Amino acid sequence: MKLKTDQLAAQIDKSKSGGNYRWRICALLFFATTINYLDRQVLGILAPFLQEDMGWSEVDYGTIVSAFKIAYAIGLISMGNLLDRIGTRLGYAISISIWSLAGAAHAFAGTVTGFATARFTLGLGESANFPAAIKTVTEWFPKKERAFATGIFNSGSNIGSILAPLAVPFIAVQWGWQWAFIITGAIGFIWLIFWLTTYKTPEQHPKLSKEELAYIQQDQEETQKKIPWIKLLAYRETYAICFLKFVTDPVWWFFLFWLPKFLNSTHGISLTELGPPLITIYLVSDLGSIAGGWFSSYLIKIGKSVNFARKTTILICGIAALPIAIASRVDDLWIAVALISLGTAAHQACSANIFTIVSDVFPKNAIGSVVGIAGTAGALGGVVIAYSVGVILETTGSYIPIFTGFSLAYLVAWVGLNIGIPKLQQVKVE
């Protein structure tokens, strides 16, 4: 065994990475995540118009948003385990087909129930994206590159959110709001063609060099039998990661679905004027996602422990998010945009590291299931927040308590991480 290990180490050292095909796979994950967020963002962009046109109350809109998150929670708990069983190639293909059809189906909804049904189906399909992407990164990248790769594909969520305010208002004004859902829903099937013709596991991929395969597999993680997700509930680390997602995910969900409404009601921004503020916010978020993944990976490369790198990055994110508290109190639009941008960038940087912690702590054969369980916790937190936000706005009309609570979420998550997982190291799952 030692001889084989020494030979592998020599091969890795000689070849460095041996190629860059793994980054093509990362690009596919990036575009899938972009489409994922483009499809889910359409409703948020059109919400001020649809709410007025269809007479929705704040609670009605909260119900529609909650339908997506309930399905997302259900889907994550099942999709993660399914991906561990059938693999990411087939799992991704099924999920993007479901969510693309569901996105287009919004065009045929005319009631709160109709929109809630379409959102529910969209949530089921989209729930597989992050478990599949994290599992793919774990299969295709060594540990020292995973946070950076995760930051890159996770930045697709911001690109999707940037494209939405550019494309959706134009389509809605030119051809009607229904076509905004139909056209964006169709894009997923284009990606599907590239995925099915490009993706295979590293061991089976004909275009991957032996040197790059050795580089990818340098951590010598053992492949074990598939683990039922229920067994993962026996581990303290699972609950700690679930807590991180439960606390932080609702902040992102809120900005994703309520930000256009906030800008409309607080600063008088119309549908056709949403572009510049939203693009600015999500562009800065995109930089935050990549920077958070890069910084964590950089700390490891200069000799810091994985434990130090992940936790230090999340602490910095928690401090950077504090100014969110005053974003709802300022009168100037662009000061509010700057404060929200800082907060969303902090969220994305934190999110990239939370995802990577899963692969730091659990073996490959449990990644999809753990991400699914944790994502379910995040979605359930989003359900609670969606209903609460609807009630708060319906009764008080103020965003101040909402923004104040969100500003503390990441420091709470950092404290929870240190209590729940004092030292990041891989657990032995029986």
N, C-alpha and C positions, 0 to 999 in steps of 0.2 A: 504493500500500500504506500509506504514511504517513497519507494522508487517511482511509482506512478505520479505521486504528488510532486516530487522534485522535477520529473520530466515535464509535467504540466506547467510548473512555475517557470521553468527555463523557456518553454514555448511561449508563454505569455510575455515574459521579459523581452524575448527576441522580437516578437511580432508587434509589441505594443498592443494596439487594438486589432490589428489584422484586417481592418476594413471599417466601413461606416454604414453597412446595410441596416443595422439596427435603428439608425436615425430615420430611415425611410418608413419603418414601422411606426416610429414615434410620430412622423408626419401624418400617417393615416389616423392615428389616435387624436391628433390635434384637429384634423378636419371633422372627424366624427363628433367631437365635443363642440366644435363651432356650430355644426348643424343642430346638435342637440339643444343648444341655448338659443339659437335663432328661432327654432320652432316653438320653444316654450315662452319666448319673449314677445311673440306677436300679440298675445292677449294683453300683456302689460302695456304695450305701446298704444293699443287701441282702446284701453280701458276707459279713459275719460270720455271719449266719443261714444262708446257702446253704453256706458253707464247712463249718460244723458239720453241717448237715443232709445234705449230700452227701459228706462226708468228703474234701474237697479239701485237699491239702497247700499250703504256700506256693508251691511251684514250679508246682503245677497252676493256682493262681490267676494266677501270673505268666504262664503260658502262655496263658490265656484273655485276659488284658489285652494280651499281645503280639500276639495274632491281630488285635485291633482296630487296633493301631498299624501293623502290617505292611500291612494293607489301606488304612489312612489314608495311609501313605507312597506306596503304589502309586496310589491314587486321586488324590492331590495332583499327582503328576507328570503325570498324564493329564488330570485335570479342569481344571487351569489352562489348558492349551492348548485343550481343548475349549471352555471358556468364551470364550476369545479368538476362537474360530471361530463358535460358534452364538449367542453373546450370553448375558447373564445371565438374561433372562426365561425362556427355555426351559431353560437349564442348571440354574437354581435349582429349577424345577418338577420336573425329572427327579430331581435329587438328593434333595429332601425326600420324594418319593414312595418312593424306594428305602430311605432310612433309617427312615422311619416304618413301613414293612412289616417291615423287619429288626428294629426295636425290639420290635414286637408278637410276632415269631417267637421271641423268647427264652422266651415262655411255654410253648412246646412242646418245649424242650430239656430233657434229663434226664441228660446225661453231659457230661464235660469237652469231648469232641469236638463235641457238639451246641451247647454254649454258645460254643465257639470259632468254630464256623461262623456262628452268628448275629452274634457280635461282628465277624467278618471282613466280613460283608455290611453291617453298620451302619457300619463304618469306611469302606467304599467310598462309601456314600451321603453320609456327613457330611463327607467330605473336600472337597466343593465349597463348603461354606458360606463359609469365609473368603476364598478366591480370588474368589468371586462378590461378596461384600460389599465387599471392597477395590476391585474393579473398578467396582462401582456407585458407591462414594464418589468415585472418580476421575472418573467420568462426570458426577456430579451436584453436585460441590462444587469451588470454587476452591481453590488450594493452601493459602491462609491458614485455611481452615475444615476441612481434611481430617483433621487430627489430632484435633480436637474431635469431629467426626462419627464418626471411627473409635473414639474413646474411648466415645462413647455406644452405638454398636451392640455394641462389644466388651463393654460392661457387661452385656449380655444373658447372657453366659456365667455371670456371677455370679448373676443373677436366676434362671436355670435351676437353678443349684446351690443356691439358697435354696429354691426351690419343691419341689425333690426331697425334702429331709428333712421338709418339711411334708406332702406328699401321699403319698409312697411308703409310709412306715410305716403310715399310716392305712388305705390301700387294702389293703396286705398283711395287716394284722390283721383287717380287716373281711371281705375276700373272698378272700384268698390271694395269695401272691406273684406268681402268673401274671397276675392282673388288673392288677398294678402296671405290667407291661410292655405289656399290651394297651391300657389306657386312655391311657397317656402316648404310645404309638405313634400312636394315632388323632388326637391333637391336630394333628399336622403337616398333615393334610388340610384342616383348618379354615383354617390359614394359607394353604394353597395357593389356596383360593378368592379370598381377598383379593389375593394376589399377581397372579394371572392377570387379575383385573378392574381392577387399579390400575396396574400397572407398564408403562411404555414408556420408551424412551430420551428424554432431554430434547428432542432435536430433533423427535421425533415426538409428544410428549405434548400433547394438546389443552388441558389445564388449566394449562399452564405459560405464564406471561406472557412476552412478548418481552424485557421488562426483566430478569426473573429469568434467562432463558436467557443474555442478554448477561453478566450478573453471574457465572453459572456458568462461562462460557467466557472469562473475562477474561484467563486466563493465555496464551491464544493457542497452545495446544499443537497441534502438527500431527498430523493423522491419517494414518498410513502403512499400508502393507500389513501383514497379519498376519505375525508373526515366529515361525518354528519354534523351539520351546523349546531345541533342541539348540544353536542359534546363540548363545543367551544364556550358554552355558557358556564362551564365549570371553572373558567380561568378569570382571575382578577383583571388581567390585562384587557380582556374583551370589554368588561364594564367600564374600564377607564377610557378606552377609545370611544365607546358609546357616549360617555359623558361629554367628551370633547366635541363630538358632532352635535349632540343635543343642545349644547350651549351656544355653539358658534354658527351652525347652519341656518337657524332662523333669521339671523341678521342678513345673510345673503339673500334668502328667500324674500324677505321684506323689500330689500332694494330692487330685486328683480321684478316684483309684481306691483309694488306701490310707488316706486320712484317717479314714474311719469305722472301719477295722480298727485303726488306731493308737489312736484314742480308746477303742475297745472293749478292746484288750489292755493298754493302759497305764493308763487311768483307769477302766476297768470300765463304760463307757457302753453301755447296751443299745440295741436297735433303736428303742424308743419314746422314748428319752432323747437321741437324736442331734440332734434339731431345734435347740434353743437354741445349742449350740456351733457347728454347721455354719452356721446362719443368720447368726450373728455374724461368722464368718470370711468368708463370701462377701458379706455386706453391706458390710463394710469393703473387701473386694476391689473391689466395685462402685464405691465412692467413689474408690478408687485409680485405676481405669480412666478414669473421667471426669476426675479431677484431673490425671492424667498427660497426657491429651490436651489439656485446657484450658490447662495451664501451658505446654506447648510452643507452642501457638497464641498464647498471651498474649505470650510472649517475642518472637515474630515481629511481632506487632501493635505492640509498643513499639519496634521498630526493630532487634532482634537478627537475626542471620543464621539461616537455616534450619539451617546446620551447628552453630551455637552452641546453638540452641534444642533440637534433638533430642539432641545429645550431653550437654548439661548435665542434661537431664531424666533420661537413662539413668544418668548418674553418681550423681545423687541416689537413684535407685532402687537402685543397687548398694550404697550406704551403708546405706539403710533395710533392706535384706534381711539384713544381717549377723547380727542377733539370732536368725535362724532356728536358728543353731548350737546354742543352749542350750534350744530348745523341747522337745527330747526328754529333757532332764536335770531339768526341774522337776517337782515332785510335785503342785503345785496345778493343777487343771484349767484354771481361768480365766486363770492366768498363761500357760500353754501356749497357750491360745486367743488371747490378746492377741499373743504373739510370732508365732504362725503367721499371724494376721490382718495384721500389719505386713508380713510377708514376701509373702503373696499379693497384698496391695495394691500392693506394689512391683513384683511380677511383672506385674500387669495394666497398671500405668502404663507399664512398660517395653515390654510387648507392643504397646500402642497406638502407641507411637512407632516400634517396629521395623516394624510394618505400614506406617506412613506413610512411612518412609524409602524403601520400595519405590517409591512414587509420586513421591518427591522425586528419585530417581535414574534411573528408567526411564520411557519414554514410555507413553502410555495403552495402546497396542496390545501391550505386553509385560507389563502389570501382572499379569494373571491367571496367565500362565506363570511369572513370577518368584515370585509368592506360592506357586504350586504347588510349584516346585522347592525353595524355602526351607522350606515346610511339610513336604515330604518329608524334608528334613534333620532337622527338629525331631521328626518321627515316628520316624525311625530312631534318633535319640538316645533317644526314649522306649522303643523296643524294647530297646535295650541296658540302660537303667535298669530296665525292668520285670523282665527276667530277673535282673539283678544284685541288685535288691532282694529278689526271691524267694529267691535263693541266700543272701544275707546274713542274712535273717530265719530261714531254715531252719537255718543253721549256727550263728549267734550269738544270734539272738533279740533283737538290739539295734538300735534306730533311730539311735543316736548317730552312727556314721560316715556314715549317709545324710543326716541333717540338717546335719552339719558341711560336707559337700561342697556341698550345695545353697546354703548361705549365701554361698558365694564366686562362684556362677555369674554373677551380674549384673556384678560388677566385672571378671571375666574377659571377659564379653561387651563391656563398654565399652572395654577395652584392645584387643580384637580389632577393634572398629569403627574405632578411631582408626588402627590399623595398616592395615586393609583398605581403608578409605575415608577418607583424610586430610581431604578436603573434600567435603561433600555437594553435588553438582551433577549435573544430568541428563546422562547419557551419550548419545552419538549412536550409535544402533544401526543398523547397515547392513542 
